[in-house]
Structure formats: structure tokens, C-alpha cells
Amino acid sequence: ADRPAAGPIGTAPARAVAVTITDQGFVPATVQVPAGSRVTWTNSDAAAHQVAADPHPTHDSLPGLQSIALGKGGSFSHTFDAPGTYTYHDHQNPLKFRGTVVVE
């Protein structure tokens, strides 16, 4: 089978990544993605959760990484354009619910 042409060395195609919010936290808690990837959080818990960039409560380490309170089945997406390590939490429960997105 024909294979698509390879891109520049060291780059990976952007992709869509799913994170589930459960009563135990973010699953997976850490995701690694290439720059330009879109991460979507979906709440599978009965309780509301709110994805927000660190630090709590200012959420200003990454503008735009802040959802409304998500009820069961609700989702929120954010596109990560710049390489780096971005930490976030659940505004409703900032000490227990923590996550990291590593953008390469």
C-alpha cells in the first residue's frame, strides 16, 4: 500500500484527544500531544466539573483553558498551539482533580 509522504522531521500531525472526567478525576490525567492538537474533556460523572488552567483560582496560566461547569455528558474542547507543559484542575474540586497536557 502507498504510504503518505512524511512531514518535516520531528513534527507529528495534530490530533484530537479525549479526556474523560470521572468521580475519581481526569482519565487519563496526563496526555501528550503534538502542537495544534485539540483536547476534549467530557464529563461522565453525575456531579458538575469545570476544567480550568492553573493556578486556582485565577486560571491565568493559559487563557482560554476554562470551561463552564459541565453537567453529566457535557464537554469542553481546547486547542493547544504552543509546545509546553500545561497543568489544569477542576475548579469545583481543585485539590483532588488535577491534570496535565504536554504539548510537543
For each residue, the residues with C-beta under 8 A, 3 or more apart:
1:
2:
3:
4:
5:
6:
7: 11 12 13
8: 11
9:
10:
11: 7 8 34
12: 7 15 34 104
13: 7 34
14: 33 34 35 36 37 38
15: 12 33 34 37 38
16: 37 38 39 40
17: 31 33 37 38 39 40
18: 39 40 42
19: 26 27 28 31 39 40 41 42 99
20: 26 27 41 42 44
21: 25 26 27 41 42 43 44 45 49 51 70 90 97
22: 25 26 27 44 45
23: 45 46 47
24: 27
25: 21 22 29 90 96 97 98 99
26: 19 20 21 22 29 41 90 97 98 99
27: 19 20 21 22 24
28: 19 31
29: 25 26 98 99 100
30: 99 100 101 102
31: 17 19 28 39 99 100 101 102
32: 102 104
33: 14 15 17 37 39 80 101 102 103 104
34: 11 12 13 14 15 37 103 104
35: 14 80 81 82 83 103 104
36: 14 79 80 81
37: 14 15 16 17 33 34 79 80 103
38: 14 15 16 17 77 78 79 80
39: 16 17 18 19 31 33 77 78 79 80 101
40: 16 17 18 19 75 76 77
41: 19 20 21 26 51 67 70 75 76 77
42: 18 19 20 21 70 73 74 75
43: 21 48 49 70 71 72 73 74 75
44: 20 21 22 72 73
45: 21 22 23 49 72
46: 23 72
47: 23 92
48: 43 69 70 71 92
49: 21 43 45 69 70 90 92 93 97
50: 66 67 68 69 70 90 91 92
51: 21 41 65 66 67 70 76 78 88 90 91
52: 56 59 65 66 67 88 89 90 91 94
53: 59 60 61 62 63 65 66 86 87 88
54: 59 61 87 88 89
55: 58 59 60 61
56: 52 59 89 91 94
57: 91 94
58: 55
59: 52 53 54 55 56 65 66 91
60: 53 55 63
61: 53 54 55 65 86 87
62: 53 65 86 88
63: 53 60
64: 78
65: 51 52 53 59 61 62 78 86 88
66: 50 51 52 53 59 91
67: 41 50 51 52 70 76
68: 50 76
69: 48 49 50 91 92
70: 21 41 42 43 48 49 50 51 67 74 75 76
71: 43 48 74
72: 43 44 45 46
73: 42 43 44
74: 42 43 70 71
75: 40 41 42 43 70
76: 40 41 51 67 68 70
77: 38 39 40 41
78: 38 39 51 64 65
79: 36 37 38 39
80: 33 35 36 37 38 39 86 101 103
81: 35 36
82: 35 103
83: 35 103 104
84: 103
85: 100 101 102 103
86: 53 61 62 65 80 100 101 102 103
87: 53 54 61 98 99 100
88: 51 52 53 54 62 65 98 99 100 101
89: 52 54 56 93 94 95 97 98 99
90: 21 25 26 49 50 51 52 93 94 96 97 98
91: 50 51 52 56 57 59 66 69 94
92: 47 48 49 50 69 97
93: 49 89 90 96 97
94: 52 56 57 89 90 91 97 98
95: 89 98
96: 25 90 93
97: 21 25 26 49 89 90 92 93 94
98: 25 26 29 87 88 89 90 94 95
99: 19 25 26 29 30 31 87 88 89
100: 29 30 31 85 86 87 88
101: 30 31 33 39 80 85 86 88
102: 30 31 32 33 85 86
103: 33 34 35 37 80 82 83 84 85 86
104: 12 32 33 34 35 83
